[in-house]
Amino acid sequence: MPFLIAAGMLVLGGSWARAQDADKPVVHVDADRAVGGCITPEDGARPLSDFSEAERYAMIACVTAEGAEQINRQLPRQIDAGTTLERVVASGTTLTYHYRLDVSAAEFSPELVEQLKAGTRANVCSQEQMRNTMAIGGAYAYAWTDRKGETIDTIRIVSCPETP
């Protein structure tokens, strides 16, 4: 669930999975509802520095869980011809996206796995909201299975390389 830090305050941004080469979100999160159930308006107006690490963790975890619940009501959802977003799971401050690929795990070479992971990291790191979420303790994970449910690979992204 992406969070923004605006003027030192915790603000929630939209969260979605995007179809390849499409401008419209495939799934969407009602940010106001997600935040409203986890953060009081008074707390939402306070600077992030006013909260302890445990309080920040609890807020991020709560909004992440609410976001996962909202997204899961819209799933499964076909992302492209060979990819289905089946579910998302909130675990603490990590939001894990579970995808099924229309391939056999045995056909998925180590090179393709590395390309998939690199592309996913690049996509996450290109999103300002996701980078901001990670900067305050959030994380994103991705799990891919083949058409039979066999694991292809997973990745957990907690930060992005610094840009010059």
N, CA and C atoms as an extended XYZ file, in Angstrom:
492
Properties=species:S:1:pos:R:3:atomname:S:1:resname:S:1:resid:I:1 pbc="F F F"
N         0.840       -1.171        0.000 N   MET     1
C         0.000        0.000        0.000 CA  MET     1
C         0.876        1.221        0.000 C   MET     1
N         0.880        2.014       -1.041 N   PRO     2
C         1.765        3.158       -1.061 CA  PRO     2
C         1.362        4.253       -0.094 C   PRO     2
N         2.335        4.800        0.589 N   PHE     3
C         2.167        5.956        1.443 CA  PHE     3
C         3.029        7.055        0.876 C   PHE     3
N         2.636        8.251        1.116 N   LEU     4
C         3.447        9.390        0.721 CA  LEU     4
C         3.882       10.109        1.975 C   LEU     4
N         5.011       10.749        1.915 N   ILE     5
C         5.382       11.650        2.989 CA  ILE     5
C         5.325       13.033        2.384 C   ILE     5
N         4.342       13.806        2.771 N   ALA     6
C         4.185       15.163        2.262 CA  ALA     6
C         4.353       16.109        3.435 C   ALA     6
N         5.313       16.990        3.336 N   ALA     7
C         5.589       17.952        4.406 CA  ALA     7
C         5.776       17.231        5.734 C   ALA     7
N         6.409       16.053        5.692 N   GLY     8
C         6.692       15.324        6.919 CA  GLY     8
C         5.507       14.605        7.514 C   GLY     8
N         4.379       14.537        6.808 N   MET     9
C         3.190       13.881        7.334 CA  MET     9
C         2.900       12.606        6.556 C   MET     9
N         2.257       11.684        7.207 N   LEU    10
C         1.895       10.421        6.589 CA  LEU    10
C         0.621       10.614        5.783 C   LEU    10
N         0.681       10.330        4.503 N   VAL    11
C        -0.469       10.450        3.619 CA  VAL    11
C        -0.518        9.187        2.782 C   VAL    11
N        -1.696        8.702        2.493 N   LEU    12
C        -1.832        7.493        1.691 CA  LEU    12
C        -2.059        7.850        0.241 C   LEU    12
N        -1.369        7.146       -0.634 N   GLY    13
C        -1.603        7.302       -2.068 CA  GLY    13
C        -2.326        6.077       -2.589 C   GLY    13
N        -2.735        6.093       -3.845 N   GLY    14
C        -3.448        4.965       -4.428 CA  GLY    14
C        -2.534        3.770       -4.617 C   GLY    14
N        -3.107        2.591       -4.615 N   SER    15
C        -2.335        1.368       -4.840 CA  SER    15
C        -3.036        0.563       -5.912 C   SER    15
N        -2.269        0.086       -6.856 N   TRP    16
C        -2.883       -0.717       -7.895 CA  TRP    16
C        -1.849       -1.528       -8.645 C   TRP    16
N        -2.327       -2.517       -9.305 N   ALA    17
C        -1.499       -3.251      -10.264 CA  ALA    17
C        -1.912       -2.726      -11.627 C   ALA    17
N        -0.973       -2.527      -12.500 N   ARG    18
C        -1.290       -1.999      -13.828 CA  ARG    18
C        -1.085       -3.083      -14.882 C   ARG    18
N        -1.985       -3.093      -15.826 N   ALA    19
C        -1.804       -3.983      -16.966 CA  ALA    19
C        -0.649       -3.450      -17.796 C   ALA    19
N         0.045       -4.333      -18.465 N   GLN    20
C         1.131       -3.892      -19.332 CA  GLN    20
C         0.588       -2.944      -20.387 C   GLN    20
N         1.331       -1.838      -20.614 N   ASP    21
C         0.993       -0.865      -21.652 CA  ASP    21
C        -0.421       -0.312      -21.504 C   ASP    21
N        -0.896       -0.169      -20.281 N   ALA    22
C        -2.223        0.399      -20.064 CA  ALA    22
C        -2.127        1.516      -19.035 C   ALA    22
N        -2.965        2.517      -19.207 N   ASP    23
C        -2.971        3.637      -18.274 CA  ASP    23
C        -3.924        3.420      -17.114 C   ASP    23
N        -4.900        2.557      -17.279 N   LYS    24
C        -5.900        2.363      -16.236 CA  LYS    24
C        -5.471        1.286      -15.252 C   LYS    24
N        -5.753        1.516      -13.979 N   PRO    25
C        -5.429        0.484      -12.996 CA  PRO    25
C        -6.271       -0.769      -13.215 C   PRO    25
N        -5.661       -1.908      -12.945 N   VAL    26
C        -6.384       -3.170      -13.019 CA  VAL    26
C        -7.179       -3.365      -11.728 C   VAL    26
N        -6.568       -3.006      -10.618 N   VAL    27
C        -7.243       -3.012       -9.324 CA  VAL    27
C        -6.950       -1.690       -8.648 C   VAL    27
N        -7.836       -1.274       -7.763 N   HIS    28
C        -7.687        0.026       -7.126 CA  HIS    28
C        -8.025       -0.076       -5.646 C   HIS    28
N        -7.405        0.787       -4.870 N   VAL    29
C        -7.663        0.868       -3.436 CA  VAL    29
C        -8.266        2.234       -3.126 C   VAL    29
N        -9.345        2.249       -2.354 N   ASP    30
C        -9.927        3.487       -1.853 CA  ASP    30
C        -9.044        3.955       -0.702 C   ASP    30
N        -8.139        4.881       -1.002 N   ALA    31
C        -7.147        5.324       -0.024 CA  ALA    31
C        -7.794        5.949        1.204 C   ALA    31
N        -8.834        6.744        1.004 N   ASP    32
C        -9.481        7.398        2.144 CA  ASP    32
C       -10.059        6.366        3.108 C   ASP    32
N       -10.673        5.337        2.554 N   ARG    33
C       -11.247        4.290        3.400 CA  ARG    33
C       -10.165        3.505        4.125 C   ARG    33
N        -9.085        3.186        3.401 N   ALA    34
C        -7.993        2.426        4.013 CA  ALA    34
C        -7.365        3.202        5.160 C   ALA    34
N        -7.093        4.465        4.929 N   VAL    35
C        -6.476        5.286        5.968 CA  VAL    35
C        -7.461        5.552        7.109 C   VAL    35
N        -8.697        5.841        6.742 N   GLY    36
C        -9.708        6.188        7.748 CA  GLY    36
C        -9.930        5.112        8.784 C   GLY    36
N        -9.741        3.861        8.404 N   GLY    37
C        -9.924        2.771        9.348 CA  GLY    37
C        -8.708        2.523       10.218 C   GLY    37
N        -7.599        3.197        9.911 N   CYS    38
C        -6.346        2.916       10.611 CA  CYS    38
C        -5.724        4.135       11.289 C   CYS    38
N        -5.980        5.292       10.754 N   ILE    39
C        -5.317        6.494       11.239 CA  ILE    39
C        -6.369        7.570       11.482 C   ILE    39
N        -6.420        8.094       12.679 N   THR    40
C        -7.373        9.159       12.977 CA  THR    40
C        -6.981       10.414       12.213 C   THR    40
N        -7.933       11.296       11.948 N   PRO    41
C        -7.587       12.555       11.278 CA  PRO    41
C        -6.524       13.343       12.057 C   PRO    41
N        -6.604       13.287       13.360 N   GLU    42
C        -5.614       13.993       14.173 CA  GLU    42
C        -4.215       13.411       13.956 C   GLU    42
N        -4.119       12.071       13.977 N   ASP    43
C        -2.820       11.440       13.747 CA  ASP    43
C        -2.337       11.683       12.322 C   ASP    43
N        -3.262       11.713       11.363 N   GLY    44
C        -2.892       11.956        9.979 CA  GLY    44
C        -2.302       13.335        9.760 C   GLY    44
N        -2.622       14.271       10.638 N   ALA    45
C        -2.101       15.636       10.515 CA  ALA    45
C        -0.787       15.835       11.260 C   ALA    45
N        -0.395       14.834       12.050 N   ARG    46
C         0.847       14.958       12.832 CA  ARG    46
C         2.059       14.618       11.980 C   ARG    46
N         3.186       15.264       12.235 N   PRO    47
C         4.422       14.902       11.528 CA  PRO    47
C         4.801       13.461       11.836 C   PRO    47
N         5.333       12.778       10.856 N   LEU    48
C         5.746       11.388       11.007 CA  LEU    48
C         6.751       11.227       12.145 C   LEU    48
N         7.562       12.238       12.341 N   SER    49
C         8.584       12.173       13.399 CA  SER    49
C         7.982       12.129       14.798 C   SER    49
N         6.702       12.448       14.940 N   ASP    50
C         6.037       12.393       16.251 CA  ASP    50
C         5.716       10.967       16.688 C   ASP    50
N         5.792       10.018       15.774 N   PHE    51
C         5.403        8.647       16.073 CA  PHE    51
C         6.636        7.791       16.337 C   PHE    51
N         6.491        6.858       17.244 N   SER    52
C         7.576        5.904       17.476 CA  SER    52
C         7.641        4.945       16.294 C   SER    52
N         8.732        4.201       16.220 N   GLU    53
C         8.863        3.210       15.157 CA  GLU    53
C         7.733        2.190       15.236 C   GLU    53
N         7.379        1.774       16.437 N   ALA    54
C         6.295        0.796       16.616 CA  ALA    54
C         4.952        1.371       16.156 C   ALA    54
N         4.714        2.639       16.434 N   GLU    55
C         3.461        3.262       16.002 CA  GLU    55
C         3.407        3.379       14.474 C   GLU    55
N         4.523        3.760       13.859 N   ARG    56
C         4.566        3.838       12.395 CA  ARG    56
C         4.331        2.460       11.782 C   ARG    56
N         4.990        1.451       12.343 N   TYR    57
C         4.823        0.077       11.866 CA  TYR    57
C         3.351       -0.333       11.947 C   TYR    57
N         2.712       -0.056       13.079 N   ALA    58
C         1.310       -0.436       13.268 CA  ALA    58
C         0.405        0.264       12.255 C   ALA    58
N         0.667        1.536       11.993 N   MET    59
C        -0.148        2.264       11.017 CA  MET    59
C         0.045        1.694        9.615 C   MET    59
N         1.300        1.481        9.226 N   ILE    60
C         1.581        0.942        7.891 CA  ILE    60
C         0.970       -0.453        7.755 C   ILE    60
N         1.130       -1.286        8.777 N   ALA    61
C         0.581       -2.646        8.731 CA  ALA    61
C        -0.938       -2.623        8.615 C   ALA    61
N        -1.582       -1.726        9.346 N   CYS    62
C        -3.043       -1.635        9.298 CA  CYS    62
C        -3.518       -1.234        7.908 C   CYS    62
N        -2.921       -0.192        7.345 N   VAL    63
C        -3.337        0.277        6.023 CA  VAL    63
C        -2.998       -0.765        4.957 C   VAL    63
N        -1.873       -1.450        5.113 N   THR    64
C        -1.508       -2.514        4.175 CA  THR    64
C        -2.562       -3.623        4.201 C   THR    64
N        -3.002       -4.008        5.397 N   ALA    65
C        -4.030       -5.053        5.526 CA  ALA    65
C        -5.342       -4.601        4.889 C   ALA    65
N        -5.722       -3.357        5.118 N   GLU    66
C        -6.952       -2.835        4.517 CA  GLU    66
C        -6.827       -2.802        3.001 C   GLU    66
N        -5.675       -2.385        2.504 N   GLY    67
C        -5.456       -2.365        1.057 CA  GLY    67
C        -5.557       -3.757        0.457 C   GLY    67
N        -4.946       -4.736        1.121 N   ALA    68
C        -5.008       -6.121        0.631 CA  ALA    68
C        -6.452       -6.610        0.587 C   ALA    68
N        -7.206       -6.285        1.618 N   GLU    69
C        -8.608       -6.706        1.651 CA  GLU    69
C        -9.387       -6.110        0.476 C   GLU    69
N        -9.167       -4.831        0.225 N   GLN    70
C        -9.866       -4.183       -0.892 CA  GLN    70
C        -9.456       -4.797       -2.233 C   GLN    70
N        -8.176       -4.994       -2.422 N   ILE    71
C        -7.690       -5.552       -3.687 CA  ILE    71
C        -8.232       -6.958       -3.899 C   ILE    71
N        -8.207       -7.774       -2.856 N   ASN    72
C        -8.639       -9.164       -3.001 CA  ASN    72
C       -10.093       -9.281       -3.425 C   ASN    72
N       -10.919       -8.290       -3.100 N   ARG    73
C       -12.318       -8.318       -3.545 CA  ARG    73
C       -12.436       -8.168       -5.064 C   ARG    73
N       -11.368       -7.732       -5.710 N   GLN    74
C       -11.377       -7.508       -7.157 CA  GLN    74
C       -10.651       -8.614       -7.923 C   GLN    74
N       -10.211       -9.628       -7.223 N   LEU    75
C        -9.380      -10.667       -7.827 CA  LEU    75
C       -10.106      -12.001       -7.874 C   LEU    75
N        -9.637      -12.918       -8.715 N   PRO    76
C        -8.482      -12.823       -9.600 CA  PRO    76
C        -8.769      -11.885      -10.765 C   PRO    76
N        -7.692      -11.352      -11.335 N   ARG    77
C        -7.808      -10.411      -12.440 CA  ARG    77
C        -6.715      -10.687      -13.458 C   ARG    77
N        -7.111      -10.820      -14.707 N   GLN    78
C        -6.168      -11.024      -15.805 CA  GLN    78
C        -5.406       -9.727      -16.033 C   GLN    78
N        -4.076       -9.784      -15.972 N   ILE    79
C        -3.232       -8.609      -16.174 CA  ILE    79
C        -2.856       -8.475      -17.640 C   ILE    79
N        -2.491       -9.587      -18.245 N   ASP    80
C        -2.206       -9.641      -19.674 CA  ASP    80
C        -2.499      -11.059      -20.140 C   ASP    80
N        -2.169      -11.373      -21.379 N   ALA    81
C        -2.522      -12.673      -21.954 CA  ALA    81
C        -1.975      -13.859      -21.169 C   ALA    81
N        -0.846      -13.684      -20.475 N   GLY    82
C        -0.252      -14.814      -19.777 CA  GLY    82
C        -0.103      -14.645      -18.277 C   GLY    82
N        -0.703      -13.590      -17.708 N   THR    83
C        -0.495      -13.288      -16.286 CA  THR    83
C        -1.810      -12.994      -15.603 C   THR    83
N        -2.032      -13.649      -14.454 N   THR    84
C        -3.215      -13.394      -13.636 CA  THR    84
C        -2.768      -13.014      -12.237 C   THR    84
N        -3.258      -11.891      -11.740 N   LEU    85
C        -3.057      -11.522      -10.343 CA  LEU    85
C        -4.124      -12.267       -9.563 C   LEU    85
N        -3.692      -13.236       -8.748 N   GLU    86
C        -4.644      -14.100       -8.054 CA  GLU    86
C        -5.058      -13.585       -6.684 C   GLU    86
N        -4.101      -13.018       -5.938 N   ARG    87
C        -4.412      -12.518       -4.593 CA  ARG    87
C        -3.251      -11.668       -4.111 C   ARG    87
N        -3.534      -10.886       -3.081 N   VAL    88
C        -2.480      -10.173       -2.380 CA  VAL    88
C        -2.594      -10.532       -0.906 C   VAL    88
N        -1.459      -10.545       -0.252 N   VAL    89
C        -1.415      -10.914        1.168 CA  VAL    89
C        -0.650       -9.838        1.917 C   VAL    89
N        -1.249       -9.352        2.994 N   ALA    90
C        -0.571       -8.400        3.867 CA  ALA    90
C         0.034       -9.175        5.023 C   ALA    90
N         1.304       -8.946        5.247 N   SER    91
C         2.004       -9.557        6.375 CA  SER    91
C         2.850       -8.456        7.005 C   SER    91
N         2.368       -7.917        8.114 N   GLY    92
C         3.041       -6.768        8.696 CA  GLY    92
C         2.989       -5.628        7.705 C   GLY    92
N         4.136       -5.050        7.403 N   THR    93
C         4.187       -3.913        6.486 CA  THR    93
C         4.502       -4.336        5.044 C   THR    93
N         4.473       -5.644        4.783 N   THR    94
C         4.759       -6.149        3.434 CA  THR    94
C         3.471       -6.539        2.732 C   THR    94
N         3.326       -6.061        1.515 N   LEU    95
C         2.204       -6.435        0.670 CA  LEU    95
C         2.750       -7.343       -0.425 C   LEU    95
N         2.271       -8.594       -0.453 N   THR    96
C         2.757       -9.579       -1.419 CA  THR    96
C         1.712       -9.815       -2.497 C   THR    96
N         2.146       -9.632       -3.743 N   TYR    97
C         1.309       -9.881       -4.903 CA  TYR    97
C         1.602      -11.292       -5.415 C   TYR    97
N         0.558      -12.104       -5.569 N   HIS    98
C         0.697      -13.479       -6.049 CA  HIS    98
C         0.161      -13.578       -7.471 C   HIS    98
N         1.061      -13.897       -8.381 N   TYR    99
C         0.718      -13.996       -9.796 CA  TYR    99
C         0.826      -15.432      -10.277 C   TYR    99
N        -0.078      -15.795      -11.200 N   ARG   100
C         0.018      -17.070      -11.905 CA  ARG   100
C         0.375      -16.749      -13.355 C   ARG   100
N         1.441      -17.398      -13.836 N   LEU   101
C         1.879      -17.215      -15.213 CA  LEU   101
C         1.469      -18.429      -16.034 C   LEU   101
N         1.032      -18.197      -17.243 N   ASP   102
C         0.584      -19.287      -18.104 CA  ASP   102
C         1.781      -19.929      -18.801 C   ASP   102
N         2.655      -20.527      -17.982 N   VAL   103
C         3.846      -21.228      -18.447 CA  VAL   103
C         4.064      -22.417      -17.520 C   VAL   103
N         5.010      -23.234      -17.881 N   SER   104
C         5.442      -24.312      -17.003 CA  SER   104
C         6.706      -23.832      -16.297 C   SER   104
N         6.826      -24.064      -15.011 N   ALA   105
C         8.021      -23.656      -14.268 CA  ALA   105
C         9.269      -24.257      -14.893 C   ALA   105
N         9.165      -25.467      -15.410 N   ALA   106
C        10.317      -26.135      -16.023 CA  ALA   106
C        10.800      -25.393      -17.273 C   ALA   106
N         9.897      -24.682      -17.936 N   GLU   107
C        10.247      -23.930      -19.141 CA  GLU   107
C        10.831      -22.560      -18.818 C   GLU   107
N        10.731      -22.146      -17.575 N   PHE   108
C        11.144      -20.805      -17.182 CA  PHE   108
C        12.617      -20.845      -16.790 C   PHE   108
N        13.476      -20.403      -17.671 N   SER   109
C        14.921      -20.481      -17.451 CA  SER   109
C        15.372      -19.523      -16.349 C   SER   109
N        16.535      -19.795      -15.756 N   PRO   110
C        17.079      -18.867      -14.755 CA  PRO   110
C        17.244      -17.449      -15.312 C   PRO   110
N        17.567      -17.330      -16.581 N   GLU   111
C        17.704      -16.012      -17.200 CA  GLU   111
C        16.361      -15.279      -17.226 C   GLU   111
N        15.297      -16.018      -17.557 N   LEU   112
C        13.968      -15.411      -17.559 CA  LEU   112
C        13.539      -15.010      -16.155 C   LEU   112
N        13.877      -15.831      -15.164 N   VAL   113
C        13.562      -15.496      -13.775 CA  VAL   113
C        14.256      -14.194      -13.391 C   VAL   113
N        15.519      -14.066      -13.739 N   GLU   114
C        16.260      -12.842      -13.408 CA  GLU   114
C        15.687      -11.636      -14.141 C   GLU   114
N        15.257      -11.818      -15.383 N   GLN   115
C        14.623      -10.718      -16.117 CA  GLN   115
C        13.306      -10.310      -15.455 C   GLN   115
N        12.537      -11.299      -15.023 N   LEU   116
C        11.268      -11.026      -14.354 CA  LEU   116
C        11.501      -10.234      -13.069 C   LEU   116
N        12.474      -10.673      -12.276 N   LYS   117
C        12.768       -9.997      -11.017 CA  LYS   117
C        13.320       -8.593      -11.251 C   LYS   117
N        14.216       -8.453      -12.216 N   ALA   118
C        14.793       -7.137      -12.513 CA  ALA   118
C        13.720       -6.177      -13.019 C   ALA   118
N        12.849       -6.663      -13.879 N   GLY   119
C        11.762       -5.825      -14.387 CA  GLY   119
C        10.796       -5.406      -13.304 C   GLY   119
N        10.521       -6.334      -12.392 N   THR   120
C         9.623       -6.024      -11.287 CA  THR   120
C        10.247       -4.971      -10.371 C   THR   120
N        11.512       -5.158      -10.014 N   ARG   121
C        12.204       -4.172       -9.176 CA  ARG   121
C        12.224       -2.804       -9.861 C   ARG   121
N        12.521       -2.782      -11.157 N   ALA   122
C        12.557       -1.515      -11.894 CA  ALA   122
C        11.183       -0.842      -11.882 C   ALA   122
N        10.131       -1.624      -12.034 N   ASN   123
C         8.781       -1.067      -12.014 CA  ASN   123
C         8.459       -0.485      -10.646 C   ASN   123
N         8.733       -1.235       -9.587 N   VAL   124
C         8.470       -0.739       -8.233 CA  VAL   124
C         9.265        0.533       -7.982 C   VAL   124
N        10.532        0.511       -8.329 N   CYS   125
C        11.403        1.650       -8.048 CA  CYS   125
C        11.098        2.857       -8.914 C   CYS   125
N        10.366        2.668       -9.988 N   SER   126
C         9.982        3.800      -10.827 CA  SER   126
C         8.760        4.531      -10.277 C   SER   126
N         8.107        3.955       -9.274 N   GLN   127
C         6.885        4.522       -8.706 CA  GLN   127
C         7.220        5.301       -7.428 C   GLN   127
N         7.041        6.600       -7.491 N   GLU   128
C         7.372        7.443       -6.341 CA  GLU   128
C         6.641        7.014       -5.076 C   GLU   128
N         5.372        6.696       -5.190 N   GLN   129
C         4.595        6.299       -4.016 CA  GLN   129
C         5.158        5.033       -3.382 C   GLN   129
N         5.586        4.097       -4.203 N   MET   130
C         6.124        2.847       -3.663 CA  MET   130
C         7.481        3.097       -3.005 C   MET   130
N         8.308        3.935       -3.619 N   ARG   131
C         9.595        4.280       -2.987 CA  ARG   131
C         9.368        4.959       -1.647 C   ARG   131
N         8.393        5.859       -1.586 N   ASN   132
C         8.095        6.546       -0.326 CA  ASN   132
C         7.579        5.589        0.735 C   ASN   132
N         6.790        4.626        0.327 N   THR   133
C         6.297        3.616        1.267 CA  THR   133
C         7.465        2.843        1.876 C   THR   133
N         8.398        2.444        1.027 N   MET   134
C         9.550        1.696        1.524 CA  MET   134
C        10.420        2.564        2.427 C   MET   134
N        10.494        3.848        2.151 N   ALA   135
C        11.314        4.748        2.958 CA  ALA   135
C        10.816        4.850        4.394 C   ALA   135
N         9.524        4.576        4.612 N   ILE   136
C         8.996        4.642        5.979 CA  ILE   136
C         8.743        3.255        6.571 C   ILE   136
N         9.225        2.216        5.889 N   GLY   137
C         9.148        0.877        6.470 CA  GLY   137
C         8.280       -0.126        5.757 C   GLY   137
N         7.615        0.263        4.693 N   GLY   138
C         6.808       -0.688        3.934 CA  GLY   138
C         7.684       -1.513        3.007 C   GLY   138
N         7.124       -2.573        2.460 N   ALA   139
C         7.849       -3.438        1.526 CA  ALA   139
C         6.845       -4.067        0.564 C   ALA   139
N         7.365       -4.504       -0.571 N   TYR   140
C         6.550       -5.179       -1.579 CA  TYR   140
C         7.200       -6.508       -1.913 C   TYR   140
N         6.386       -7.526       -2.033 N   ALA   141
C         6.892       -8.831       -2.422 CA  ALA   141
C         6.044       -9.336       -3.588 C   ALA   141
N         6.666      -10.184       -4.381 N   TYR   142
C         6.009      -10.747       -5.552 CA  TYR   142
C         6.307      -12.231       -5.581 C   TYR   142
N         5.278      -13.016       -5.847 N   ALA   143
C         5.428      -14.471       -5.932 CA  ALA   143
C         4.774      -14.920       -7.231 C   ALA   143
N         5.524      -15.692       -7.989 N   TRP   144
C         5.030      -16.170       -9.269 CA  TRP   144
C         4.941      -17.694       -9.257 C   TRP   144
N         3.808      -18.201       -9.720 N   THR   145
C         3.644      -19.641       -9.874 CA  THR   145
C         3.304      -19.916      -11.336 C   THR   145
N         3.504      -21.179      -11.724 N   ASP   146
C         3.171      -21.543      -13.097 CA  ASP   146
C         1.709      -21.972      -13.179 C   ASP   146
N         1.310      -22.421      -14.357 N   ARG   147
C        -0.107      -22.771      -14.574 CA  ARG   147
C        -0.574      -23.913      -13.685 C   ARG   147
N         0.353      -24.731      -13.160 N   LYS   148
C        -0.016      -25.845      -12.277 CA  LYS   148
C         0.124      -25.477      -10.799 C   LYS   148
N         0.553      -24.257      -10.513 N   GLY   149
C         0.709      -23.834       -9.128 CA  GLY   149
C         2.093      -24.050       -8.552 C   GLY   149
N         3.045      -24.495       -9.387 N   GLU   150
C         4.420      -24.678       -8.921 CA  GLU   150
C         5.119      -23.320       -8.853 C   GLU   150
N         5.909      -23.129       -7.807 N   THR   151
C         6.608      -21.869       -7.626 CA  THR   151
C         7.653      -21.660       -8.706 C   THR   151
N         7.626      -20.474       -9.298 N   ILE   152
C         8.672      -20.066      -10.238 CA  ILE   152
C         9.744      -19.320       -9.455 C   ILE   152
N         9.340      -18.300       -8.704 N   ASP   153
C        10.283      -17.565       -7.862 CA  ASP   153
C         9.528      -16.516       -7.064 C   ASP   153
N        10.257      -15.856       -6.170 N   THR   154
C         9.710      -14.770       -5.357 CA  THR   154
C        10.771      -13.677       -5.232 C   THR   154
N        10.311      -12.499       -4.878 N   ILE   155
C        11.214      -11.392       -4.596 CA  ILE   155
C        10.546      -10.496       -3.555 C   ILE   155
N        11.343       -9.944       -2.652 N   ARG   156
C        10.861       -8.963       -1.674 CA  ARG   156
C        11.702       -7.715       -1.863 C   ARG   156
N        11.017       -6.593       -2.033 N   ILE   157
C        11.697       -5.331       -2.307 CA  ILE   157
C        11.460       -4.396       -1.129 C   ILE   157
N        12.534       -3.995       -0.481 N   VAL   158
C        12.448       -3.126        0.694 CA  VAL   158
C        13.061       -1.752        0.454 C   VAL   158
N        13.812       -1.620       -0.646 N   SER   159
C        14.422       -0.341       -0.977 CA  SER   159
C        14.821       -0.350       -2.432 C   SER   159
N        15.196        0.810       -2.917 N   CYS   160
C        15.630        0.960       -4.294 CA  CYS   160
C        17.023        1.568       -4.298 C   CYS   160
N        17.766        1.272       -5.352 N   PRO   161
C        19.089        1.904       -5.452 CA  PRO   161
C        18.933        3.420       -5.516 C   PRO   161
N        19.880        4.115       -4.937 N   GLU   162
C        19.868        5.577       -4.994 CA  GLU   162
C        20.034        6.010       -6.434 C   GLU   162
N        19.300        7.049       -6.807 N   THR   163
C        19.468        7.594       -8.150 CA  THR   163
C        20.398        8.795       -8.079 C   THR   163
N        21.297        8.903       -9.056 N   PRO   164
C        22.267       10.013       -9.012 CA  PRO   164
C        21.616       11.355       -9.218 C   PRO   164
